[in-house]
Structure formats: C-alpha cells, structure tokens
C-alpha cells in the first residue's frame, strides 16, 4: 500500500501544481495526472488509456443528459424572468425583512438542478438591486446568496459533481436528494444563525453597473422592494421546471421503499422518476411555459443575449439548446475527466487493503472521507474533482469505515464545502459579480462555507447515530 499512497500523493501534488501554479485547464490537468498515475501504478500505456477512457465514458454517460436538461432549465429561468418571480415570493414571505434570505433561498432552489456558478451569475444583479433599495451591505447579500448556491452545488443532485459521486458510490439518487436537502437546510440556517451578525459588520457597495438608477426605498413597505415587471410568470409556474424533476426522482425512491411491486403509483414514479426522464420533463415544461409567455421571453432573450430575435420557436427550440450546451460543456468535461481519474485509482489491485490500514488507527472514521474531500477541494478548487477523487479513495475502504453509500455521499459532499478560495471558479464569480475584493471573498465566501461544512457534518453524524440514514 506504500506504493499506492506515494503515487496518489504525488498525483495530487502534480494536479495542484498544474491547476494552481501553472494555470493548466482542469480538463487537461486531470487527464495528464490520470495517465501519469496509471503508468506509475504499472498498468502500462494501453491499460491506462482503457481504464481512464472507461471511467470517462461511464461518468459522462451517467450524468450527461441530466446536466444538459438542467442547463436548458437554467436558460429558461433566465429568459422567462422566473428568477424575479421567485425572489418576489420570498420578499413577500419575509415582509421585506432579512432580504438576504430572499435571494439566498431563491439561489438555494435554483441551484438544485443548475450549476452553482450559473446561479450566482443570475442572482448577482438582483442581489445588487435589493442591496441598494434596502441599504444593505453587499457583505451580507453576497454571503447568503453565493453560499446558498455553493451549498446545494456541493450536496444536492442533480448538480454534476455530487450526482457523479452518488452514482460512483452506488447510493440511491432519490434518497440522496431528499437527505441532502434536509442537511443543506440545517447547514444554511445554522450558519446564518452563527455568522449573520459577523458578516454585517462591514459596508460594501453594490456594483455600480447593476445598481445604477436604483433609488433606496422611501419606506419599510415591502411592496417597494418587489421586482415589478409586466408579464412575469407566477411563482408556481416559475419553480415547476426546477422542483418537479426533484420531486419525481425522490418520489420514485420512496415509492420503491414503501410500495409493493406492481403498485400503479410506484410504476408511474419509476418511469417519470428516472433522473434523465425527470429532467427532460422539467425542460419540456420550461419550453411549454415559454410559448405561453412569448412576448416576455422574447424581451428577456434580447436583454440577455443582445440578439433581436422575434421567432419564439427558434429561441426556445434552437437557441436555448445552444446556450445550454455552452453552459453544460465545462462541468460535463471536468466531471467526466474526474471519472477517468477515479477509475485509475479504483483499478489499483490491492486498493481493498486500504480499508484494513485505516481500521488500524484510532481516527474518527467519519472524518476520513470528509477530510479527504476538504483537502482535495482546498487543493484543486473544484467540488467535482474533489468529490470524485474522495469517492474513489474511500470506496474500497467503505466496509472498514462502516458507512453505507448514502452516508458516504453526504459526508463527501459536506467536505467539499470546505476550502473554496482563489483556485475555485465560484470564488471569482462571487467576488467579481458581488463587488468583493480577495480579502473580503476569503471572509464572506471561504470562511462561511467552511463553517457550513462543519455544521453539515455534525447534522449528518447525528442522523447516522439516530439510525435515520
């Protein structure tokens, strides 16, 4: 096992240097390190290529369609103005108070099927407008908005990284969705309770290009804070493409647990709850919605793309897919490359002995996958790469650790919350779009998410001890 450990550590160090020091693109860096690791493990060139491409292909095949349909839903939300309707719902719910939670909960909901960085981009102008109207510091708005997107990005499928981790470990996707939502809500509210006052101490202005022409509200009436715009969809219609696939996927898992074979409800949910079918249904609903609000979609499409196109069929059935593929390409390739790298690790002949080695030491077993995921996240700055590498390392020792696949997936997802910093693309999206400098980003993005990683781990530990998951 010494040989395995030395090669793995060397591979991780090289991966860090390539991405952080030499600015090599993660897709190329992961492939290079995977091939070098395979050769160092003695697989030879041919077997290394076969193992890596096998892992790449199986990962891409398992998540590809799901992520593409999620990206179509993201584009539909942007062009329909649905994000404004969801924010308005939470503004009304909180009566104009704690509006950082209005954008935070909106980002939380949106980031379940949508890549976290994309959610941050969609929410940034709205967070700036609310900050200006409510005279709220961007330290507060940025923290609770970007944190929500990162939280669900780390923990809740069908986001690419944690979906791939869930599948790799053999956990039930529907149950993972349900329990990760529960853990994420606890982590969000717990972190908010602990850190709310701390993040509000510093005054940071919103970006001028987002808040130009916006005047502070003249009263405490929450109606002054609403995003008033003709043609916006209702909140129910807005969240339908987002939440219905999640409900179908989770519902199929619970139906399989509680209902007998042949039960009509179980049969129906098994069909619509298959993750690719469920996400396709969500995309279809978004498309149907677009035709029913043609003028609104055409208007937002022009605002978002600068293209004057009045052909709603071309926008929805062609342009949306083109934009969605652009959004999906990077996370798909990074996730698939991570799958190839993890396959190289899993193919090591004596890797099963790693569990016996870990069992010899009196180290809290729940910290093993969590620390590995956190260290990898700190190192490479990608939740996808960190999560999949951690999953590949701990999978052979899962018996010795004593955790089932669902528990392991939750622990690893929690670990990837720790360590977002300058090597993470989400860190730069959060700082640049929410008007933070690097030091402020470390205070309001890095630290906050690390606190959430600890709180979520405590919640998972309690659930495991109670025998709930």
N, C-alpha and C positions, 0 to 999 in steps of 0.2 A: 504493500500500500504506500510505501515511501515514494516509489516511482510515480504512482498516480498523483499523490499530493504535490510533489515537486513540479511536475508538468502542469498541473492545474493552476498552481500559484503563479508559475512563470507565464502561463497563458493569460491569466487575469491581469498581471502586471503589464504585459505587452499590449493587451487590449486597452488598458487605461492610458498608456503612453501614446498609442496610435490615435485615440479619440481626443484626449485632453491636451497632450503636448504637441503632437504633430498635426492635429486638426484633420485627421483622416475621417472620411464619412463613415458612420457606423456600419452601413451595409458592407463596405469593402473591408473595414477593420474586423468585423465579426467573421467574415469568410476567411480572411488571412489567418487569423488566430485559430479558427477551427481546423483548417488544413494543417497548420504547424503542429497543433496538439495531436491530431490523428497520426501524423508521421512520428512524433516523439513517443507516442504510445505503441509504436511498432506495427501499425495497421498497414503501412505501405501506401503508395500513391493511389493505387486503384481502389482498395478497400476504403481508404479515407474519403475519396470522392464519392463512392457509392453510399457510404454511411451518411455523409453530410447532405448529399442531394436527396437521400431518402427522408431525412429529418426535415429538410427544407420543404419538400413536396407534400409530406403528410401534414405539416403545420399549415401550409398555405391552403391545402385542400379542406382542412377542418374549419378554418376561420375566414377564408377569402370572401365567399358570398355574403356572409354575415356582416363583415365590415363594409363591403360595398353598399349594401342596402342601408346600413346605418349612416353612411355618408350621404346617400340620397335624401334620407330623412333630415339630416343636418342642413342641406341646401334648401330643402322645402321650408324649414323653420325660418331660415334667413329671408327667403323671398316672399313669404306669406305675412311676415310681421308677427308670427306667432310668439316670438320671444317677448315682445312688448305686452301681449295679452297675458302671458304667464306672470310677468313682473307686476302688471296692474292687479292681478288677482292677489298677490302677496302684499302689495301696498294696501289694498282694501282690508285684507285679513288682519294686518298689524295696525290698521287705522293711522298710517303714516308714521308710526314709531319704528325704531330699530330697523331702518330700511336697508341696512347692510344684510339683514336676513332675507329681505325681499329678493335682492339679486343673488344672494347665496343659495337660497332654496331653488330659485329658478335655474341656476347653474348646476345644482345638485341633480335636478330632474333631467335637464338636457344632457348632462354628461354621462348618463347611464348607457344610451346607445351611441353617443357621439364622442369622438376623440377629444380628450381634455383640452388640448391646445386650441382646437377649433371653438370649443365652448367659451374659452377665455376671450378669443377674438370677438365672438358675437356679443359677449356681455360687456366688454370694455366701454363702448360709447354710452351704454345705458347707465353703468355704474358712475361714469363721469357726470352725466346729466343730473342724476339723483344727488350726487355729492354737491354739485353747485346749487341746486334748488334747496337742499336741506341744510346747507352749510356744514357738511360732514367731511372730515379729513379723508383723503384717499388712502391713508394708512389703514383706516377702518374698512372702507369699501373694497380696497384691493385684497386685504387679508381674507375676508369672509366670502368673497366672490371666487377668487382663484383657488382658495383652499377647498371649497365645495367641488369644483371641477376636478381638482387633483385627487380628492378623496374617492370619488366614485370611479375615477380613472384607474386608481390603484386596486380597488376592491371589487367592483361590481361588473360582471359580464353583462352585455357582450362587448365591452371595451377590449381591444385586441390582446393586450398583454395578459390580463388576468383570465380572459377566456382561454387563451392558449395554455396557461398554467393549469387551469381547471381540467382541461381535456387531457393534458400530459399526465397529470396525477391520477386521472380516472375518476374524478369527482363528478357528481350529478350537477349539471349546469343549472337546472331549475332550483334545486336546493341551495346551490351556491348563490344564485341571485337573491333568493329570499334572505338567507342569513347574512350575506354581505350588506344588504340594505339595512338590516337591523343593526349590525355592528357599525356601519357608517353613520347612521343617525345618532347612535350613542357617542361615537367619536366626535361628530360635529358639535353636538350640543354640549358635550363635556369640555371640549376645547374652548368653545365660546364662553362657557361659564368661568373657566380658569383664566383665560387670556383676554377677555373683552376689554377690560379697563387698561391693560398694558398697551394694547395696540392703538388706543385712542389718545395717547399722551402727545403724539407728535402731529403737527399740522402739515399736510401736504396738499397742494392744489391739484385739481384735476387737469388733465391735458387740455390746453387751450383750443386745439382743433376740434375736440369733442364737445367742449362746453361753451364755445363762442356763441354769444347772443342769448344765452340762457340766464335768466334772472332768478335770484333767490326767491323762494316762496314768501308771500306777504303775510301769511297767517299759518296756523297749525292745522288748517283744514287739509286732510289728506287728498282731497279731490284736486288740489293744486299740483300735486305731485304725480298724478296719473299721466301716462303716455297717451294723450288723446290724439287719435288719428282715424279718419273715416275708413271703413272697410276692414278693420282688424277682425280676425276670427274670434269667436268666443273662447274662453279658456278651456272648455271641454273639448272643443274641436282642436285646439292648439296642442293639447297633450296627448290626444288619441294616438297619433302615429308613434309617439315616444313610449307611452305606457302600455298600450295593448300588446305589443310583442313580448314585453317583460311579463305581463300577466299570463299570457298564453304559455310561455316557456316554464314559468314557475308552477302554473296550474297543472301542466302535464306531469311534472314531477310529483306533486302532492296527490294527484289522481292515481298515479301508479302505486303510491304507498297506501292509499285509503280505500280505493275502489277495486272490486274484483275484475278479473279478466272478462272482456266481453261487455262490460258496462258501457252503454252508449255515450255517457259523458266522458269516460276515460278514453274511449276510442276517438271521439272528436278532439279532445285535448291533445292526444298523442299525435294526431295529424297536424293540427294548427300550432302545436307547441314545439315541433321540431324547429330548432333555432333558425335555420335558413328560411323555412316556410314562414315562421312568425315574423322575421324581419322583412321578408318580402311583402307580407300583408301590411305591415306598417308603411312600407314605401308606396304600396298601391293606394292606401288610404290618403297619404300625403298628396299623391297625384290627383286623385278624385277631388280632394279639397281644393287643389289649385284651379281646376276647371270651374269650380263653383264660385271662386272669388277671382275671376280672370283679371279685372282691372287692377286690383290690389297687387297681384303677383307681377303683372307687367310693370307697374310703377316701382316696386321694390327691386325687381330684376335690373332695371335701368340704374337705380341708385347704387346697387351692389356691384355691378359689372361695368357700368358706363356704356353699355350697348343698348341702342334704341331698337328693340325687337318687339313688335306687337303681335307676333304669331305665338299664341299660348301653347299650341301643340308642339312647336319647335322648342320653346323654352322648357316645357315640362318633360317631354319625351326624349329630347336630344341634349339640350344644353345642360340640364340638371345632371344627367348621367356623366357628361364630360367633366363637369366641375367636381362631381362626387368621386370620379376615378382619380382626379388630381389630388383630392384630399386624402383618399384611401391609399394611394400608392406607397408613400413613405412608411406609414405604420405597417402595412402589409409586408413590405420587403424586410423591414427590420425584424418583425416578428418571425417571419419565415427563416431568416438567417439565424435568429436565436434558436429556432427549432433545429436547424442543422448543427449548430454548436452543441446544443444539449444532447443531440444524438451521438456526437463524438464522445461526450463524457459518459453517457449511458452504455456505450458499447465496450467500455473497458472490461476485460474478462473477470477481474477479481473485485469489481466495484461493490459487490454484495458484502464483502468483508468490511466495508467502511462502517456499516451499522454496528458490527461487533466492536470495532475500535472505539466508536463513540460511546457505546454502552459501558466501556471500562472506566470512564471518567464520571465523577460526581458533578456533572454540569446540568443545570435545569434543561430538560430536553426541549421544552417549548421555545427556549432561546436559540436553539441551534438553527432551525430554518429561518427564524426572524432575523438573527444577526447576519446570517449569510446573505439574505435578501437586502438588508440595510447596507452592508458593506459593499455589495455589488452596485447598489443604487448610488452610493457615495462615489464609487469608483468610475462608473461608466455614464451616469446621468440619464439612463433610460430605464423606466419602470419595466418595459417589456423585456429587455435584455437581462436586467437584474432578476426579475421574477422567474424567467425561464431557466436561467443558469442555476438559480437557487433550487428550483424544482428538480432539475436534472441531477443535482448533487444530493439532495435529500431523499429522492425517490427510492434508491436502493437501500437506504437506512430507515425507511418508514416503519418497518417492523420493530427495529430496536428502539426507535423513538416513541412508539406506542400511539401514534396518531393515525386516524383514518384519512382518506384523501380529501374529504371536505374540510376537516380541521387543518390539514397542511396547507391547502389552498388559501384559507383565511389568514393563517399565520404569515405566509409568504407575502400576501397582498398587504398586510399590515406593515411588514418590514420595509416594503418599497415606498412607504410614506416618508421614511427617514432618509435624509441626505440629498434633497433637491438643492442644487446650488449652480454655479456657473457652467457646469458641464451638462445641464439639463435644458433642453429647448424650452420647456414650460417655464423655467425660471426667467428666461429672457423675454418670452411673451408677456409674462406677468409684470416684469419691471418696466418694460418699454411702453406697453399699452396702458398701464395704470400709473405712470409717471413716478416711478420709484428709481432711485439710484441703486447701485450694487449693495451698499451697506444696508439700505432700507429693505432691499429684497431679502437679504440674509435674516433680518429681524422679523419681517412680516410674512415671508413665504417659507424660508428654510426652517426657522425655529418653530413656527406654528404647526407645520406638517409633522415635525419630529414629535411634538407634544401629542398630536393626534395618533401617531404611530404607537406611542406608549399606552395611551388610553384605549385604543382599539385592541391592543394585545391583552390588556387587563380584562376587557369585556369578553374576548374570546376565551381566555383562561377560565373565567367564571362560568361561562356557558359549558365548557368542557367538563369542569368539575361537577356541575349540576347534572351532567348527563343529557343535556338538551340537544347538543350536536355531536 
